[in-house]
């Protein structure tokens, strides 16, 4: 058995971009990319949007092509899982019995939907994570009827918006007293709720579940308040959990994901972890350990991992950033809102505004904006730069649309 250079387990966007970035950074050794899906590495954000709403079913939005992988000399092995890692011999075992050696290993195992025990074995309940999941949901939406969304987080709300666009009746069931309780400030969550209700969705807040059962061609949902509803489709969107079983069995440190340092190295210096499965110290926030499930994060991780693997000194220091599109609204968040103790609102006109979150010492730690289309994009980008600069802007200046954020950045 010969040495296999760098092996990447997980061919999602984080793993795929890491493989490509290695070549861009001049790595000339052997790269093996292993994925448990049949597809090339692809972007997941479209799964809750275009994949459900386009007139015709679409293929996954691949980040590369077979020709590009061949030209880059990346050995792509699809539709197979890695079952174990032997750190002493630096080998991994695949489910078909194949053993691969590595000099350095990258874990890009991603995350999986958090399962709802009440929904187990209920055939009308589904989750969304893969392209195949999106196809199944799309086929159910084409039949029309009532769709119940369990969970008022980003994925649930994006699917709710897509279902309404397809003409389905939609009910959103959220156990918390408001939508997006962990994602955005309450003021922005209220705007999103009104948007869904304006488009005809029913929103049930502070509503727990008692049971979900199959009832012929529908699911029967019994709510904790004693009421019931029937739905042709129930989509469970109650968060995601990092896929750490492989790493944990290999004895790597786990802490809300596979624990890595600023260079993305795990507790084993020969193994890195990237993407949704990895938790890392956020330098901007006192090395608080966080795990990000975002499109931007996969790009940042791929860049840093490629530099680390080729002997460089890059670190994860980017400002967390996330976006969501629902109906005609564009939502963007930079930083970590829960780091703030006070907030300042800046109205941008055209029903768009930004909420700035300030820490106790006045440092800007987050900016959450919402408005039609890309109305908040430019100011969120400038806010992101202010957060990275550890700026302490005057609240009155943040609130005033007459004060340009670019001027605050220059100051």
C-alpha positions as CSV (number, residue, x, y, z in Angstrom):
1,X,0.0,0.0,0.0
2,X,1.6,3.3,-1.1
3,X,1.3,6.6,0.6
4,X,-1.8,8.5,-0.6
5,X,-0.8,12.2,0.0
6,X,-3.8,14.2,1.1
7,X,-7.1,12.4,1.5
8,X,-10.3,14.5,2.0
9,X,-13.3,12.7,3.5
10,X,-16.5,14.5,2.4
11,X,-17.1,15.8,-1.0
12,X,-19.5,18.6,-0.2
13,X,-18.6,22.2,-0.9
14,X,-16.0,22.5,1.9
15,X,-14.2,19.3,0.8
16,X,-14.4,20.1,-2.9
17,X,-13.2,23.6,-2.5
18,X,-10.3,22.4,-0.2
19,X,-9.2,20.0,-2.9
20,X,-9.2,22.7,-5.6
21,X,-7.5,25.3,-3.3
22,X,-4.7,22.8,-2.7
23,X,-3.8,22.9,-6.4
24,X,-4.2,26.7,-6.5
25,X,-1.6,26.8,-3.6
26,X,0.8,24.8,-5.5
27,X,0.4,21.4,-3.9
28,X,1.7,18.8,-6.4
29,X,1.1,15.5,-4.4
30,X,-1.7,13.0,-4.7
31,X,-5.2,14.3,-3.7
32,X,-8.1,11.9,-3.0
33,X,-11.6,13.3,-2.5
34,X,-14.2,10.8,-1.1
35,X,-17.9,11.5,-1.1
36,X,-20.9,9.6,0.0
37,X,-23.2,11.1,-2.7
38,X,-23.1,10.3,-6.4
39,X,-22.8,14.0,-7.3
40,X,-19.8,16.2,-7.8
41,X,-19.3,18.7,-5.0
42,X,-22.3,21.1,-5.1
43,X,-23.7,24.2,-3.3
44,X,-26.5,23.5,-0.8
45,X,-28.2,26.9,-0.6
46,X,-30.2,26.4,-3.8
47,X,-31.8,23.2,-2.3
48,X,-34.4,25.2,-0.3
49,X,-35.0,27.8,-3.1
50,X,-34.4,27.2,-6.8
51,X,-34.4,23.4,-6.6
52,X,-38.0,23.6,-5.3
53,X,-39.4,26.5,-7.3
54,X,-38.0,26.3,-10.8
55,X,-40.4,25.3,-13.5
56,X,-38.3,22.3,-14.4
57,X,-36.2,20.1,-12.0
58,X,-32.6,21.3,-11.9
59,X,-29.3,19.5,-11.4
60,X,-27.2,20.2,-8.4
61,X,-25.2,23.4,-8.7
62,X,-21.7,21.8,-9.0
63,X,-18.7,23.8,-8.0
64,X,-16.5,21.9,-10.5
65,X,-16.6,19.4,-13.4
66,X,-15.2,16.0,-14.1
67,X,-12.9,17.6,-16.6
68,X,-11.6,20.1,-14.1
69,X,-11.0,17.5,-11.5
70,X,-9.1,15.3,-14.0
71,X,-7.1,18.3,-15.2
72,X,-6.2,19.1,-11.5
73,X,-5.2,15.5,-10.9
74,X,-7.8,15.1,-8.1
75,X,-9.0,11.5,-7.7
76,X,-12.7,11.7,-6.9
77,X,-14.4,8.6,-5.4
78,X,-18.1,9.0,-5.2
79,X,-21.0,7.1,-3.5
80,X,-19.0,5.6,-0.7
81,X,-18.5,6.2,3.0
82,X,-15.3,6.0,5.1
83,X,-15.9,3.7,8.1
84,X,-12.9,4.2,10.2
85,X,-9.6,6.0,10.7
86,X,-6.4,4.4,12.1
87,X,-4.3,7.3,13.2
88,X,-1.3,5.1,14.2
89,X,-0.9,3.7,10.6
90,X,-2.4,6.8,9.0
91,X,-5.0,4.8,7.0
92,X,-8.7,5.0,6.5
93,X,-11.1,2.1,5.7
94,X,-13.9,2.5,3.2
95,X,-17.2,0.6,3.4
96,X,-16.2,-1.6,0.4
97,X,-13.1,-2.8,2.3
98,X,-10.6,-0.6,0.5
99,X,-7.8,0.8,2.7
100,X,-6.2,4.2,1.8
101,X,-3.1,5.7,3.3
102,X,-2.6,9.4,3.9
103,X,0.1,11.9,4.8
104,X,-2.5,14.4,5.9
105,X,-6.2,13.9,6.2
106,X,-9.1,16.5,5.9
107,X,-12.4,15.7,7.5
108,X,-15.2,17.6,5.7
109,X,-18.1,15.4,6.9
110,X,-20.6,18.2,7.1
111,X,-23.8,18.1,9.2
112,X,-27.1,16.2,9.2
113,X,-30.6,17.4,10.0
114,X,-31.5,17.1,13.6
115,X,-34.1,14.4,13.8
116,X,-37.4,14.7,15.6
117,X,-38.2,11.5,17.5
118,X,-42.0,12.1,17.1
119,X,-41.5,12.0,13.3
120,X,-39.7,8.7,13.2
121,X,-41.3,6.2,10.8
122,X,-44.0,8.7,9.7
123,X,-43.9,8.4,5.9
124,X,-45.2,11.9,5.3
125,X,-42.3,13.5,7.2
126,X,-39.2,14.6,5.4
127,X,-35.9,16.5,6.0
128,X,-33.8,18.6,3.6
129,X,-30.1,18.2,3.3
130,X,-29.2,16.6,0.0
131,X,-30.2,17.1,-3.7
132,X,-32.2,13.9,-3.4
133,X,-34.1,15.3,-0.5
134,X,-34.9,18.4,-2.5
135,X,-36.2,16.3,-5.4
136,X,-38.5,14.4,-3.1
137,X,-39.9,17.6,-1.5
138,X,-40.3,19.1,-5.0
139,X,-42.3,16.1,-6.2
140,X,-44.6,16.3,-3.1
141,X,-45.1,20.1,-3.7
142,X,-46.1,19.4,-7.3
143,X,-49.2,17.6,-5.9
144,X,-50.3,20.6,-4.0
145,X,-52.1,20.4,-0.7
146,X,-51.1,21.4,2.8
147,X,-47.5,21.6,3.9
148,X,-46.6,21.8,7.6
149,X,-43.2,23.2,8.5
150,X,-41.9,22.1,11.9
151,X,-39.3,24.7,13.0
152,X,-39.1,28.4,12.3
153,X,-35.4,28.6,11.5
154,X,-33.8,29.6,8.2
155,X,-34.3,26.2,6.4
156,X,-37.9,25.9,7.5
157,X,-38.7,29.4,6.5
158,X,-37.0,29.2,3.1
159,X,-38.9,25.9,2.4
160,X,-42.1,27.6,3.5
161,X,-41.6,30.5,1.1
162,X,-40.8,28.0,-1.7
163,X,-43.9,26.0,-0.9
164,X,-46.1,29.1,-1.0
165,X,-44.6,30.0,-4.4
166,X,-45.6,26.6,-5.6
167,X,-49.2,27.2,-4.4
168,X,-49.2,25.0,-1.4
169,X,-51.1,25.9,1.8
170,X,-48.4,26.4,4.5
171,X,-48.5,26.2,8.3
172,X,-45.3,27.0,10.2
173,X,-45.1,25.5,13.7
174,X,-42.5,27.0,16.1
175,X,-42.1,26.0,19.7
176,X,-40.3,29.2,20.6
177,X,-42.2,32.5,21.1
178,X,-40.8,33.9,17.9
179,X,-39.2,32.9,14.6
180,X,-35.4,32.7,14.2
181,X,-34.8,32.9,18.0
182,X,-31.1,32.0,17.6
183,X,-30.5,33.7,14.3
184,X,-31.6,37.3,14.2
185,X,-32.8,40.1,16.5
186,X,-36.6,40.0,17.4
187,X,-37.3,43.1,15.3
188,X,-36.1,41.5,12.2
189,X,-37.8,38.2,13.0
190,X,-41.1,40.2,13.2
191,X,-40.6,41.5,9.7
192,X,-40.0,38.0,8.4
193,X,-43.1,36.7,10.1
194,X,-45.3,39.5,8.6
195,X,-43.8,38.7,5.2
196,X,-44.8,35.0,5.5
197,X,-48.3,35.9,6.8
198,X,-48.7,38.5,4.0
199,X,-48.1,35.7,1.5
200,X,-50.7,33.5,3.1
201,X,-48.7,31.3,5.4
202,X,-50.1,30.5,8.9
203,X,-47.6,31.0,11.7
204,X,-48.1,29.2,15.0
205,X,-45.6,30.4,17.7
206,X,-45.0,29.0,21.1
207,X,-46.6,25.8,19.9
208,X,-45.3,22.4,20.9
209,X,-46.0,19.0,19.3
210,X,-47.8,16.2,21.0
211,X,-47.6,13.6,18.2
212,X,-47.3,13.1,14.4
213,X,-48.9,10.0,12.9
214,X,-49.8,8.9,9.4
215,X,-53.5,9.2,8.5
216,X,-53.9,7.7,5.0
217,X,-52.5,10.2,2.5
218,X,-51.9,12.8,5.1
219,X,-50.1,13.2,8.4
220,X,-52.1,14.0,11.5
221,X,-50.3,16.6,13.8
222,X,-51.5,16.8,17.3
223,X,-50.4,20.1,19.0
224,X,-49.7,20.5,22.7
225,X,-52.6,22.9,23.1
226,X,-55.0,20.1,22.1
227,X,-55.7,21.2,18.5
228,X,-54.9,19.1,15.4
229,X,-54.1,19.7,11.8
230,X,-53.7,17.5,8.7
231,X,-51.0,17.9,6.1
232,X,-50.0,16.1,2.9
233,X,-46.3,16.8,3.7
234,X,-44.5,17.6,7.0
235,X,-41.0,19.1,6.6
236,X,-38.9,19.0,9.8
237,X,-36.4,21.9,10.1
238,X,-35.2,22.0,13.7
239,X,-31.5,22.5,13.1
240,X,-28.5,20.4,12.2
241,X,-25.9,18.3,14.1
242,X,-22.3,18.0,13.0
243,X,-21.2,14.6,11.6
244,X,-18.5,13.7,14.2
245,X,-18.9,9.9,14.5
246,X,-15.9,9.1,12.4
247,X,-13.7,11.6,14.2
248,X,-15.0,10.6,17.6
249,X,-14.3,6.9,17.0
250,X,-10.7,7.9,16.0
251,X,-10.2,9.6,19.4
252,X,-10.2,13.2,18.1
253,X,-11.4,16.0,20.5
254,X,-15.1,16.9,20.0
255,X,-16.6,20.2,21.2
256,X,-19.8,21.2,19.3
257,X,-18.2,19.6,16.3
258,X,-14.7,18.4,15.6
259,X,-12.5,20.7,17.6
260,X,-9.9,22.6,15.5
261,X,-7.4,25.4,16.1
262,X,-7.2,28.6,14.1
263,X,-5.3,26.7,11.4
264,X,-8.1,24.1,11.3
265,X,-5.9,21.4,12.7
266,X,-7.6,18.9,15.0
267,X,-6.1,17.4,18.2
268,X,-4.1,15.2,15.7
269,X,-1.7,17.5,13.8
270,X,-2.0,15.2,10.7
271,X,-5.8,15.7,10.5
272,X,-7.7,18.9,9.7
273,X,-11.5,19.5,9.8
274,X,-13.4,22.0,7.6
275,X,-16.9,23.2,7.1
276,X,-20.1,22.4,9.0
277,X,-18.5,19.7,11.1
278,X,-15.7,21.8,12.6
279,X,-15.8,24.1,15.6
280,X,-13.0,26.7,15.9
281,X,-12.0,29.6,18.2
282,X,-13.3,32.9,16.9
283,X,-10.4,35.3,17.3
284,X,-12.7,38.4,17.0
285,X,-14.8,37.2,19.9
286,X,-12.3,36.3,22.5
287,X,-11.6,32.8,21.0
288,X,-15.2,31.8,21.7
289,X,-15.6,28.4,20.0
290,X,-18.2,28.5,17.3
291,X,-19.4,26.3,14.4
292,X,-20.7,27.9,11.3
293,X,-23.1,26.4,8.8
294,X,-22.8,28.9,6.0
295,X,-21.8,29.2,2.4
296,X,-19.1,31.8,3.2
297,X,-17.6,29.7,5.9
298,X,-16.9,26.8,3.5
299,X,-14.9,29.2,1.3
300,X,-12.9,30.6,4.2
301,X,-12.2,27.1,5.5
302,X,-11.0,25.8,2.2
303,X,-8.6,28.7,1.8
304,X,-7.1,28.4,5.3
305,X,-6.9,24.6,5.1
306,X,-5.1,24.7,1.8
307,X,-2.5,27.1,3.1
308,X,-2.1,25.1,6.3
309,X,-1.6,21.8,4.4
310,X,1.0,23.4,2.2
311,X,3.1,24.8,5.1
312,X,1.7,28.3,5.3
313,X,0.4,30.3,8.3
314,X,-3.2,31.3,7.5
315,X,-5.7,31.5,10.3
316,X,-9.5,31.6,10.5
317,X,-10.2,35.3,11.2
318,X,-13.1,36.2,8.9
319,X,-16.2,37.8,10.3
320,X,-19.1,35.3,10.3
321,X,-21.6,36.2,7.6
322,X,-24.9,34.6,6.5
323,X,-27.7,35.4,4.2
324,X,-31.2,34.2,3.5
325,X,-33.7,35.0,0.7
326,X,-37.5,34.7,1.5
327,X,-40.0,35.9,-1.0
328,X,-38.7,39.4,-2.1
329,X,-36.8,40.0,1.2
330,X,-33.1,39.7,1.5
331,X,-31.6,39.1,5.0
332,X,-27.9,39.4,5.8
333,X,-26.1,39.0,9.1
334,X,-22.5,39.8,9.8
335,X,-20.9,39.1,13.2
336,X,-22.5,37.4,16.2
337,X,-25.6,39.2,17.4
338,X,-25.6,37.5,20.8
339,X,-22.3,39.2,21.6
340,X,-24.0,42.6,21.8
341,X,-25.7,44.2,24.8
342,X,-27.3,47.2,23.0
343,X,-28.7,47.7,19.5
344,X,-28.9,50.7,17.2
345,X,-31.3,50.9,14.2
346,X,-30.4,52.5,10.9
347,X,-33.2,53.0,8.4
348,X,-32.2,52.8,4.8
349,X,-35.5,53.7,3.2
350,X,-37.7,51.4,1.0
351,X,-38.6,49.3,4.1
352,X,-35.0,48.3,4.6
353,X,-33.1,48.7,7.9
354,X,-30.0,47.5,9.8
355,X,-29.7,46.7,13.5
356,X,-26.2,47.2,14.8
357,X,-25.2,45.2,17.9
358,X,-22.7,46.8,20.3
359,X,-20.8,45.1,23.1
360,X,-20.7,46.6,26.6
361,X,-17.5,48.5,25.7
362,X,-19.1,50.0,22.6
363,X,-17.4,47.7,20.1
364,X,-19.4,46.8,17.0
365,X,-20.0,43.0,17.1
366,X,-22.8,42.4,14.6
367,X,-25.0,43.9,12.0
368,X,-28.3,42.4,10.9
369,X,-30.1,43.9,7.9
370,X,-33.3,43.2,6.0
371,X,-35.0,44.8,3.0
372,X,-36.1,44.2,-0.6
373,X,-33.6,42.3,-2.7
374,X,-30.1,43.5,-2.1
375,X,-31.1,46.7,-0.3
376,X,-28.9,46.1,2.7
377,X,-26.0,44.3,1.0
378,X,-23.6,47.3,0.6
379,X,-24.0,48.6,4.2
380,X,-23.7,45.1,5.7
381,X,-20.4,44.6,3.8
382,X,-19.1,47.9,5.3
383,X,-20.4,46.9,8.7
384,X,-18.5,43.6,8.3
385,X,-15.3,45.6,7.7
386,X,-16.0,47.7,10.8
387,X,-16.5,44.5,12.9
388,X,-13.2,43.1,11.5
389,X,-11.5,46.4,12.5
390,X,-12.9,46.1,16.0
391,X,-14.3,49.6,15.6
392,X,-16.1,51.5,18.3
393,X,-18.5,53.8,16.3
394,X,-20.7,56.4,18.0
395,X,-24.3,55.0,18.2
396,X,-25.7,58.3,16.9
397,X,-23.6,58.0,13.8
398,X,-24.6,54.4,13.2
399,X,-28.3,55.4,13.5
400,X,-28.0,58.3,11.1
401,X,-28.4,57.5,7.4
402,X,-26.6,60.8,6.7
403,X,-23.4,59.3,8.2
404,X,-21.7,57.1,5.6
405,X,-20.4,53.8,7.0
406,X,-17.5,54.2,4.7
407,X,-16.5,57.4,6.5
408,X,-16.6,55.5,9.8
409,X,-14.4,52.8,8.4
410,X,-11.9,55.4,7.2
411,X,-11.9,57.0,10.7
